[in-house]
Every structure is written in C-alpha cells, then in structure tokens.
Amino acid sequence: MHELALVRSICTIINEKVREFGVSSVVQVKLVIGALTGVEDTTLKACFEVYVQESPLAGAVLAIERVPIKVRCRECGNEYETGLPFAACAVCGNKAIKIIAGKEFYIDSLEVE
C-alpha cells in the first residue's frame, strides 16, 4: 500500500505551505494523478482522511483529477489515448510509442481559509 507513503509526502508539502503562509485551515486539496501511477483513489482518500486528523488539514476534501494514458506513435507522430495494454497506432499500425501523459502525480491546488 504505497498510498500511505504518498499521503505522508503530500501532507509534508502542504503543512510546509500552511506554515509559510499562515493558513488556519485547508478546505480542499486537489491532486492530478495519471492512470499509469497505480494509485487507487479510494485507498488514497481513506489514508488521507486518517492521516490528517488533528492537523490543519483535518476535514479537508481530497479532490482527484485523473489523467488518461496518452501516447505518441514514434513512426508517424499520431497522438492518441489508450489503455493497458497499449494499443497500436490507428494510423500506421506501429506499436512503437512514447508515453506523453498518464504518469502525472502532483498537487494542483489548495483551497484554504
């Protein structure tokens, strides 16, 4: 369960910003997470709820924006969304691709009071 380690890191970053800017509480944390990260939304949210108790993040909502897998064909340059396993290019049929989206994991925004 790597979600707990991720939550720990996220909270460390947010708590630094809370202290830096003198924020009294955080209302919402928005994360952007790519489909290839292997992160489970429900597990991440459950870990977050438990981890933030008794902190400035207590009661904050964890909002998650998912980024689908997007690839570029190395042969013809066609860009397309795909799933796992990766689909061959619909234009040229080539299976040589470069992943251009789906590995994201970052804090997009904080809503604070």
N, CA, C and O atoms as a DFTB+ gen file, in Angstrom:
452 C
 N C O
     1  1       0.845      -1.179       0.000
     2  2       0.000       0.000       0.000
     3  2       0.890       1.241       0.000
     4  3       1.223       1.765       1.063
     5  1       1.272       1.709      -1.173
     6  2       2.115       2.890      -1.264
     7  2       1.327       4.184      -1.118
     8  3       1.916       5.263      -1.049
     9  1      -0.003       4.086      -1.071
    10  2      -0.831       5.283      -0.931
    11  2      -0.538       6.018       0.370
    12  3      -0.555       7.249       0.395
    13  1      -0.269       5.285       1.456
    14  2       0.025       5.932       2.736
    15  2       1.312       6.744       2.644
    16  3       1.374       7.861       3.159
    17  1       2.328       6.207       2.003
    18  2       3.579       6.945       1.823
    19  2       3.345       8.190       0.979
    20  3       3.928       9.241       1.248
    21  1       2.500       8.081      -0.038
    22  2       2.175       9.242      -0.872
    23  2       1.462      10.311      -0.053
    24  3       1.777      11.496      -0.159
    25  1       0.501       9.889       0.766
    26  2      -0.240      10.828       1.613
    27  2       0.713      11.528       2.580
    28  3       0.606      12.735       2.796
    29  1       1.629      10.783       3.152
    30  2       2.621      11.368       4.063
    31  2       3.414      12.470       3.364
    32  3       3.606      13.551       3.922
    33  1       3.866      12.199       2.157
    34  2       4.638      13.186       1.393
    35  2       3.800      14.404       1.029
    36  3       4.258      15.541       1.148
    37  1       2.579      14.161       0.589
    38  2       1.663      15.255       0.240
    39  2       1.433      16.151       1.451
    40  3       1.510      17.375       1.351
    41  1       1.152      15.533       2.591
    42  2       0.870      16.302       3.808
    43  2       2.094      17.084       4.278
    44  3       1.954      18.195       4.787
    45  1       3.269      16.532       4.118
    46  2       4.500      17.240       4.480
    47  2       4.624      18.516       3.652
    48  3       4.918      19.585       4.186
    49  1       4.400      18.396       2.361
    50  2       4.474      19.563       1.464
    51  2       3.414      20.598       1.830
    52  3       3.709      21.790       1.926
    53  1       2.186      20.142       2.032
    54  2       1.087      21.064       2.347
    55  2       1.327      21.737       3.692
    56  3       1.126      22.945       3.820
    57  1       1.752      20.978       4.692
    58  2       1.998      21.564       6.019
    59  2       3.099      22.618       5.977
    60  3       3.034      23.598       6.719
    61  1       4.101      22.440       5.133
    62  2       5.138      23.466       4.964
    63  2       4.521      24.755       4.417
    64  3       4.845      25.850       4.876
    65  1       3.634      24.613       3.440
    66  2       2.983      25.792       2.846
    67  2       2.017      26.443       3.828
    68  3       1.899      27.668       3.860
    69  1       1.326      25.635       4.628
    70  2       0.406      26.156       5.636
    71  2       1.173      27.037       6.617
    72  3       0.723      28.131       6.958
    73  1       2.335      26.557       7.072
    74  2       3.155      27.347       7.998
    75  2       3.725      28.588       7.304
    76  3       3.735      29.680       7.873
    77  1       4.195      28.407       6.078
    78  2       4.813      29.509       5.343
    79  2       3.851      30.679       5.132
    80  3       4.245      31.840       5.243
    81  1       2.600      30.370       4.830
    82  2       1.628      31.418       4.507
    83  2       0.658      31.724       5.650
    84  3      -0.245      32.546       5.489
    85  1       0.835      31.077       6.794
    86  2      -0.020      31.357       7.951
    87  2      -1.469      30.972       7.744
    88  3      -2.371      31.677       8.198
    89  1      -1.696      29.888       7.080
    90  2      -3.059      29.415       6.795
    91  2      -3.628      28.736       8.036
    92  3      -2.940      27.954       8.692
    93  1      -4.894      29.037       8.359
    94  2      -5.501      28.422       9.542
    95  2      -6.065      27.038       9.246
    96  3      -6.009      26.146      10.093
    97  1      -6.607      26.859       8.050
    98  2      -7.112      25.529       7.699
    99  2      -7.162      25.348       6.181
   100  3      -7.225      26.313       5.418
   101  1      -7.131      24.106       5.780
   102  2      -7.213      23.748       4.367
   103  2      -8.583      23.127       4.133
   104  3      -8.974      22.190       4.828
   105  1      -9.310      23.652       3.151
   106  2     -10.655      23.180       2.847
   107  2     -10.608      22.048       1.819
   108  3     -11.321      21.052       1.949
   109  1      -9.767      22.208       0.802
   110  2      -9.684      21.199      -0.255
   111  2      -8.261      21.099      -0.794
   112  3      -7.547      22.092      -0.933
   113  1      -7.882      19.859      -1.092
   114  2      -6.606      19.572      -1.743
   115  2      -6.949      18.911      -3.072
   116  3      -7.641      17.893      -3.104
   117  1      -6.462      19.495      -4.175
   118  2      -6.720      18.905      -5.488
   119  2      -5.436      18.290      -6.018
   120  3      -4.413      18.964      -6.140
   121  1      -5.502      17.003      -6.330
   122  2      -4.375      16.274      -6.896
   123  2      -4.660      15.937      -8.347
   124  3      -5.813      15.736      -8.729
   125  1      -3.618      15.873      -9.152
   126  2      -3.702      15.386     -10.527
   127  2      -2.910      14.079     -10.550
   128  3      -1.729      14.045     -10.204
   129  1      -3.588      13.001     -10.966
   130  2      -2.977      11.671     -10.922
   131  2      -3.180      10.967     -12.261
   132  3      -4.304      10.841     -12.746
   133  1      -2.080      10.514     -12.844
   134  2      -2.127       9.798     -14.110
   135  2      -2.546       8.351     -13.943
   136  3      -2.338       7.745     -12.892
   137  1      -3.139       7.809     -14.992
   138  2      -3.645       6.443     -14.977
   139  2      -2.551       5.396     -14.803
   140  3      -2.834       4.278     -14.371
   141  1      -1.314       5.736     -15.131
   142  2      -0.215       4.773     -15.024
   143  2       0.459       4.739     -13.652
   144  3       1.390       3.960     -13.450
   145  1       0.015       5.557     -12.719
   146  2       0.665       5.617     -11.409
   147  2       0.359       4.415     -10.530
   148  3       1.125       4.106      -9.616
   149  1      -0.744       3.739     -10.792
   150  2      -1.128       2.610      -9.951
   151  2      -1.755       3.028      -8.639
   152  3      -1.928       2.197      -7.747
   153  1      -2.099       4.298      -8.501
   154  2      -2.691       4.811      -7.269
   155  2      -4.202       4.573      -7.297
   156  3      -4.879       4.903      -8.270
   157  1      -4.710       3.997      -6.214
   158  2      -6.145       3.749      -6.074
   159  2      -6.788       4.940      -5.365
   160  3      -6.391       5.297      -4.256
   161  1      -7.775       5.548      -6.005
   162  2      -8.432       6.733      -5.439
   163  2      -9.027       6.472      -4.063
   164  3      -8.800       7.251      -3.137
   165  1      -9.784       5.390      -3.912
   166  2     -10.463       5.128      -2.642
   167  2      -9.465       4.882      -1.514
   168  3      -9.674       5.334      -0.389
   169  1      -8.387       4.171      -1.809
   170  2      -7.364       3.913      -0.796
   171  2      -6.640       5.201      -0.432
   172  3      -6.378       5.454       0.744
   173  1      -6.316       6.017      -1.430
   174  2      -5.645       7.288      -1.183
   175  2      -6.515       8.193      -0.317
   176  3      -6.022       8.805       0.631
   177  1      -7.801       8.281      -0.635
   178  2      -8.714       9.129       0.135
   179  2      -8.859       8.625       1.568
   180  3      -8.891       9.424       2.504
   181  1      -8.946       7.314       1.748
   182  2      -9.073       6.741       3.096
   183  2      -7.820       7.033       3.916
   184  3      -7.915       7.425       5.079
   185  1      -6.657       6.846       3.319
   186  2      -5.391       7.149       4.008
   187  2      -5.313       8.627       4.367
   188  3      -4.868       8.986       5.458
   189  1      -5.744       9.475       3.453
   190  2      -5.721      10.922       3.674
   191  2      -6.600      11.291       4.863
   192  3      -6.172      12.044       5.738
   193  1      -7.819      10.772       4.902
   194  2      -8.751      11.098       5.984
   195  2      -8.184      10.721       7.343
   196  3      -8.323      11.478       8.304
   197  1      -7.552       9.568       7.433
   198  2      -6.982       9.115       8.703
   199  2      -5.739       9.930       9.052
   200  3      -5.570      10.340      10.200
   201  1      -4.881      10.162       8.084
   202  2      -3.599      10.821       8.323
   203  2      -3.752      12.280       8.753
   204  3      -2.937      12.774       9.533
   205  1      -4.771      12.975       8.265
   206  2      -4.893      14.414       8.525
   207  2      -5.628      14.751       9.816
   208  3      -5.724      15.924      10.178
   209  1      -6.142      13.758      10.510
   210  2      -6.830      14.035      11.765
   211  2      -5.901      14.792      12.709
   212  3      -4.703      14.514      12.767
   213  1      -6.455      15.743      13.442
   214  2      -5.694      16.536      14.408
   215  2      -4.600      17.391      13.758
   216  3      -3.557      17.633      14.365
   217  1      -4.839      17.847      12.528
   218  2      -3.882      18.708      11.844
   219  2      -4.646      19.834      11.145
   220  3      -5.875      19.795      11.085
   221  1      -3.939      20.832      10.617
   222  2      -4.629      21.888       9.862
   223  2      -5.377      21.350       8.636
   224  3      -6.214      22.045       8.061
   225  1      -5.074      20.121       8.247
   226  2      -5.754      19.507       7.102
   227  2      -7.004      18.730       7.503
   228  3      -7.721      18.229       6.637
   229  1      -7.275      18.622       8.797
   230  2      -8.443      17.865       9.260
   231  2      -9.712      18.414       8.617
   232  3      -9.957      19.620       8.634
   233  1     -10.503      17.528       8.057
   234  2     -11.752      17.918       7.411
   235  2     -11.610      18.352       5.962
   236  3     -12.612      18.590       5.288
   237  1     -10.384      18.458       5.474
   238  2     -10.173      18.869       4.084
   239  2     -10.656      17.774       3.130
   240  3     -10.530      16.582       3.410
   241  1     -11.199      18.203       2.020
   242  2     -11.657      17.276       0.986
   243  2     -10.495      17.011       0.033
   244  3      -9.785      17.933      -0.369
   245  1     -10.311      15.755      -0.320
   246  2      -9.284      15.390      -1.295
   247  2      -9.976      15.189      -2.638
   248  3     -10.725      14.229      -2.822
   249  1      -9.721      16.097      -3.573
   250  2     -10.294      16.006      -4.920
   251  2      -9.216      15.474      -5.858
   252  3      -8.062      15.898      -5.799
   253  1      -9.603      14.546      -6.718
   254  2      -8.637      13.916      -7.616
   255  2      -9.080      14.089      -9.063
   256  3     -10.203      13.748      -9.435
   257  1      -8.174      14.624      -9.861
   258  2      -8.394      14.710     -11.311
   259  2      -7.530      13.633     -11.956
   260  3      -6.312      13.616     -11.778
   261  1      -8.157      12.748     -12.694
   262  2      -7.444      11.648     -13.346
   263  2      -7.004      12.049     -14.743
   264  3      -7.757      12.693     -15.474
   265  1      -5.785      11.671     -15.117
   266  2      -5.241      11.939     -16.447
   267  2      -5.141      10.598     -17.180
   268  3      -4.472       9.682     -16.704
   269  1      -5.800      10.480     -18.329
   270  2      -5.736       9.212     -19.073
   271  2      -4.359       9.003     -19.716
   272  3      -3.551       9.926     -19.811
   273  1      -4.123       7.783     -20.145
   274  2      -2.875       7.454     -20.834
   275  2      -2.949       8.017     -22.246
   276  3      -3.896       7.750     -22.986
   277  1      -1.942       8.795     -22.607
   278  2      -1.858       9.343     -23.961
   279  2      -0.462       9.034     -24.483
   280  3       0.533       9.200     -23.778
   281  1      -0.407       8.581     -25.737
   282  2       0.874       8.192     -26.336
   283  2       1.052       8.859     -27.702
   284  3       0.102       9.353     -28.309
   285  1       2.313       8.853     -28.164
   286  2       2.636       9.357     -29.498
   287  2       3.336       8.235     -30.253
   288  3       4.275       7.618     -29.751
   289  1       2.858       7.984     -31.468
   290  2       3.478       6.970     -32.319
   291  2       4.857       7.461     -32.733
   292  3       5.002       8.584     -33.216
   293  1       5.864       6.626     -32.544
   294  2       7.235       7.013     -32.911
   295  2       7.451       6.976     -34.425
   296  3       8.431       7.526     -34.928
   297  1       6.540       6.330     -35.148
   298  2       6.671       6.220     -36.601
   299  2       6.037       7.418     -37.316
   300  3       6.694       8.088     -38.112
   301  1       4.759       7.682     -37.027
   302  2       4.049       8.731     -37.777
   303  2       3.716       9.979     -36.957
   304  3       3.282      10.984     -37.520
   305  1       3.915       9.931     -35.627
   306  2       3.650      11.100     -34.789
   307  2       2.212      11.236     -34.322
   308  3       1.889      12.195     -33.621
   309  1       1.343      10.313     -34.686
   310  2      -0.048      10.355     -34.250
   311  2      -0.112      10.277     -32.723
   312  3       0.561       9.448     -32.111
   313  1      -0.927      11.149     -32.110
   314  2      -1.132      11.114     -30.670
   315  2      -2.535      10.595     -30.390
   316  3      -3.505      10.991     -31.036
   317  1      -2.620       9.688     -29.399
   318  2      -3.922       9.100     -29.088
   319  2      -3.963       8.582     -27.659
   320  3      -2.934       8.273     -27.057
   321  1      -5.197       8.495     -27.126
   322  2      -5.397       7.903     -25.810
   323  2      -5.478       6.398     -25.970
   324  3      -5.960       5.887     -26.981
   325  1      -4.999       5.704     -24.962
   326  2      -5.020       4.251     -24.991
   327  2      -5.183       3.733     -23.573
   328  3      -5.151       4.500     -22.610
   329  1      -5.355       2.456     -23.458
   330  2      -5.410       1.802     -22.157
   331  2      -4.273       0.808     -22.078
   332  3      -3.326       0.850     -22.863
   333  1      -4.385      -0.077     -21.125
   334  2      -3.401      -1.157     -20.989
   335  2      -4.040      -2.455     -21.439
   336  3      -5.161      -2.735     -21.015
   337  1      -3.423      -3.236     -22.239
   338  2      -2.133      -2.996     -22.881
   339  2      -2.253      -1.872     -23.911
   340  3      -3.344      -1.576     -24.399
   341  1      -1.106      -1.248     -24.233
   342  2      -1.102      -0.148     -25.182
   343  2      -1.577      -0.618     -26.554
   344  3      -1.170      -1.673     -27.041
   345  1      -2.442       0.184     -27.162
   346  2      -2.951      -0.137     -28.494
   347  2      -1.968       0.337     -29.561
   348  3      -1.265       1.331     -29.378
   349  1      -1.930      -0.379     -30.663
   350  2      -1.117       0.038     -31.808
   351  2      -1.720       1.298     -32.410
   352  3      -2.909       1.566     -32.238
   353  1      -0.914       2.059     -33.106
   354  2      -1.362       3.293     -33.751
   355  2      -2.448       2.973     -34.771
   356  3      -2.291       2.078     -35.602
   357  1      -3.553       3.714     -34.700
   358  2      -4.662       3.511     -35.635
   359  2      -4.327       4.040     -37.030
   360  3      -4.974       3.655     -38.004
   361  1      -3.336       4.909     -37.140
   362  2      -2.970       5.490     -38.420
   363  2      -2.039       4.569     -39.209
   364  3      -2.279       4.282     -40.382
   365  1      -0.965       4.108     -38.542
   366  2       0.037       3.326     -39.283
   367  2       0.207       1.888     -38.767
   368  3       0.908       1.086     -39.383
   369  1      -0.438       1.566     -37.631
   370  2      -0.354       0.210     -37.097
   371  2       0.900      -0.088     -36.291
   372  3       1.065      -1.201     -35.791
   373  1       1.783       0.890     -36.159
   374  2       3.035       0.701     -35.427
   375  2       2.762       0.562     -33.931
   376  3       1.839       1.184     -33.405
   377  1       3.558      -0.245     -33.254
   378  2       3.415      -0.418     -31.811
   379  2       4.517       0.303     -31.029
   380  3       4.558       0.226     -29.801
   381  1       5.400       0.996     -31.731
   382  2       6.451       1.771     -31.073
   383  2       5.869       3.124     -30.675
   384  3       5.541       3.949     -31.527
   385  1       5.748       3.336     -29.365
   386  2       5.100       4.548     -28.874
   387  2       5.955       5.230     -27.814
   388  3       6.876       4.639     -27.249
   389  1       5.619       6.494     -27.562
   390  2       6.205       7.243     -26.454
   391  2       5.052       7.705     -25.579
   392  3       4.085       8.286     -26.072
   393  1       5.153       7.450     -24.288
   394  2       4.109       7.887     -23.355
   395  2       4.262       9.395     -23.153
   396  3       5.339       9.880     -22.807
   397  1       3.168      10.127     -23.374
   398  2       3.217      11.584     -23.197
   399  2       2.296      12.071     -22.082
   400  3       2.370      13.237     -21.696
   401  1       1.438      11.211     -21.562
   402  2       0.580      11.566     -20.424
   403  2       0.131      10.289     -19.731
   404  3       0.001       9.231     -20.347
   405  1      -0.101      10.420     -18.437
   406  2      -0.583       9.285     -17.656
   407  2       0.312       8.938     -16.476
   408  3      -0.030       8.073     -15.670
   409  1       1.472       9.614     -16.369
   410  2       2.392       9.347     -15.262
   411  2       2.389      10.481     -14.219
   412  3       3.194      10.471     -13.288
   413  1       1.491      11.441     -14.379
   414  2       1.448      12.618     -13.504
   415  2       1.080      12.236     -12.062
   416  3       0.324      11.293     -11.825
   417  1       1.621      12.975     -11.134
   418  2       1.207      12.910      -9.729
   419  2       1.700      14.190      -9.062
   420  3       2.879      14.321      -8.736
   421  1       0.775      15.135      -8.863
   422  2       1.171      16.390      -8.234
   423  2      -0.017      17.086      -7.585
   424  3      -1.176      16.811      -7.898
   425  1       0.310      18.002      -6.664
   426  2      -0.702      18.831      -6.019
   427  2      -1.003      19.967      -6.991
   428  3      -0.122      20.756      -7.333
   429  1      -2.257      20.039      -7.431
   430  2      -2.648      21.076      -8.381
   431  2      -3.013      22.373      -7.662
   432  3      -2.606      23.458      -8.078
   433  1      -3.789      22.251      -6.570
   434  2      -4.208      23.455      -5.875
   435  2      -4.661      23.140      -4.444
   436  3      -4.966      21.997      -4.101
   437  1      -4.692      24.183      -3.634
   438  2      -5.211      24.112      -2.274
   439  2      -6.257      25.194      -2.115
   440  3      -6.051      26.331      -2.537
   441  1      -7.367      24.848      -1.512
   442  2      -8.371      25.840      -1.132
   443  2      -8.226      26.012       0.379
   444  3      -8.355      25.050       1.137
   445  1      -7.958      27.242       0.805
   446  2      -7.649      27.481       2.221
   447  2      -8.526      28.563       2.822
   448  3      -9.196      29.317       2.117
   449  1      -8.502      28.615       4.147
   450  2      -9.200      29.685       4.888
   451  2      -8.190      30.396       5.749
   452  3      -8.540      31.334       6.465
